[in-house]
Amino acid sequence: MTPAGTFTPRCRHFGVCGGCRLQDHSYEDQLALKRERLKEMLSRINHAGPRAFHPSPEPWYYRNKMEFSFQDVFPVPAEGEDHLTLGLKVRNRWDKVMNLDECHLLSPEAPKLLASVHAWARQEKLVPYNLHKHKGFLRHLVVREGKNTGERMVNLLTTDGPMPEASFVEAVLRAYPATTVLHGIHDGESDVAQSASVKVLKGPGTITEKLLGRTFRVSPYSFCQTNTKGAEFLYGLIRSWVEPLKPTTLLDLYCGGGGITLSLADLVERAMGIEVVESAIEDARHNAAVNKVTNCEFMCSKVEDILPGLAAQKIEVDVVVTDPPRCGLHPSAAKALKELGPAWIVYISCNPKAMVEDLRRLADLYDVHAVEGVDLFPHTDHMEAAALLRRIY
């Protein structure tokens, strides 16, 4: 394996930018490192390790969503000098943002968009938000791309205040082929790229994406796997596990906009999805209608709130698919899942460490039939893992 530092990174920002940490390894070595890490984590539950670790179909320009941050410059610059930065966080710094002259994760046009919005903010004399003082206007620029459709979304998040909307749209379109442009207001102190409301400045306010032949609407804050081509592979892998089981009913926990639910719906008589984000549930229902899928129903709720009720009603479910947040299953959700007792569980995780702890929690009722890794995050420390669990009795 090539030692770290002997492989030339592609991006000039490597080492300073917090976006990528493994560019000084060849991609083959990155895969080997991740496979070994996954194997080590699985050894904690006496599992032999993943039977496969699959590469990303595209190692560059694979992301369909990125969140960029604004920051003010300190010490305060002289009159006429640049007073802000727009880009990604500096490595290991939550409060320091660096400008990006290049980035190979989203698309070749993304740095041009950042430069144009940066120039617009300077021209309009707009003040970036300061995370220490909790004052300022400009907060985040969120970009989403339909890799299979070409549709693109730009969402500017600010605090409440006068917004030069027309010049912002012009700045975006000068540099980037956005099909919809949005403005969201976030007045809270938390450093999250979300807003309670969104105003559409151009286009329909959403974009569409295609996965495995189905069309999906993507809203500003809907959850989607950030690697579109990798998600298609992952969903195909899940199908290859579920289809031979010949299930009648399927329950998809943390279903987002219904990507997995709708990708598996033709394999079952009835499919159900649960998601707490209301706009994502709206997308899921819309996506079912657009794709003429009539055997799916979607419920808006926290999984830990609704799953105990489903278990108490003794709802019969053959297969449960769960793709929980990075922290893993809520304790009451894990307990209810065991009470529900499906014959099979497909567990998907972007945090295998949390996944292993959940597998340990389920081990008295389920054994691990298969584990495979999928690299949805090339050049970063992150990975995706999928486990197929079989009920012991």
Secondary structure, DSSP 8 states (H G I E B T S, - for coil): ---TTSS--SSTTTTTBSS-S-TTS-HHHHHHHHHHHHHHHHHTTT----SEEE--S-SSS-BSEEEEEEEE-SS---TTS--EEEEEEBTT-SS-EEE-S--SSS-TTHHHHHHHHHHHHHHTT--B-BTTTTB-SEEEEEEEE-TTT--EEEEEEE-SS---HHHHHHHHHHHS--SEEEEEE--SSS--S--SEEEEEES-S-EEEEETTEEEEE-TT----SBHHHHHHHHHHHHHHHGGG--SEEEEES-TTTHHHHHHGGGSSEEEEEES-HHHHHHHHHHHHHTT--SEEEEES-HHHHHHHHHHTT---SEEEE---TT---HHHHHHHHHH--SEEEEEES-HHHHHHHHHHHTTTEEEEEEEEE-SSTTSS--EEEEEEEE--
